[in-house]
Each structure stands twice: as C-alpha cells, then as structure tokens.
Amino acid sequence: MHYMRRKRSGTTGSAGYTRRPGRTVAERVYPRLITNPETGCWEWTGALRNGYGAVGIGKSVHYVHRWVYVQHVGPIPTDYVIDHLCCNRRCANPEHLEAVTDETNKARGGHAHGTRKETAR
C-alpha cells in the first residue's frame, strides 16, 4: 500500500490525504462545486469543517466560501465575516455571499435549526 502512495505522491508518509503535485487551488476547488439549479447555490461536495466547505492550502485549512469570495469579489475587510445570504453553509456562490461585521451576521440570525432572515434567497 505505501508503495502505491509513494508512486502517487512521492512520499510514503501516512498523512490522511495526499495531494497531487502541481494542481492549483482553483483546479482543486472548482471541480468540487456543483450548481444547484433550484437555488443557484454553488454547493461544495468536498470535505467539510463545521458544516462549511474546507480545502487545504499550504499547511492550513481554509473555508471554500471565503476563498471563492476573495477570488471573485476581493479582499475581506479586517474583522469582517462572510454571511451566506442563502443560509447554505456549503454554498460558495459569490452572489450569495456578503462581507459583514460579526454583529450584523448575528443580528441577521443564522440559526442552524430554524428560519433565518427576511433577506434569505
């Protein structure tokens, strides 16, 4: 088994996930986003962390929706969070994301088991 791992990744290390060298973050992210025709959400089909899409970049794990937001909209202001206007944590559609303060996000009421706000799509 470790011989196959070495052949694929160049190492016999047993890190849970071995990346294929040479792939950009975009080449790893976009194929795992599937558009939901009913909602327009770009739903992440890869790994999740706290219900949000997650991808390894370098030696750290980043939320997919934040990465996509930066690529399509621009930098996230300091002390801001990304609010999912569609209430779907797996969504990375930049049209469904908005940079807001944590207070605004909490006031909008992102509830895990209930209704959300009037502005939800």
Phi, psi and omega in degrees: 000314181293336177293321177293322178298317179296320180297319181285315191246349180086004179218152175262004179305146185260030175302137188310325183231128177252127181273148173279125183295150175089356180270133177283168177299317180300320179292338178267332185274303190300323177296341181265006176257120181247128180281126176276115185295335181281323186251340185081001179292141171267094188273127180286130181251005180267207183295150178242150172224117183057030179088352180258149176298140182226142179219141177280129176231115187066233180256010179236164180256133181238153176284133183298317183298326178289319179297314180296319179303312180298320181293323187261329185251314182138185183299148177273124180302149178304140179068017176253155175241167178258122180264133175272105180294338181270354180068017182250106183299334181276354183282138177233016178291119183299337177287344180259002184245144178217134176279122181220166174288160179298323179298316179297317180299317179292322180294329178289341171079059176287090181266135181288331186232041180195195180282166181245229186256171181291334185276001181297142181271000000 
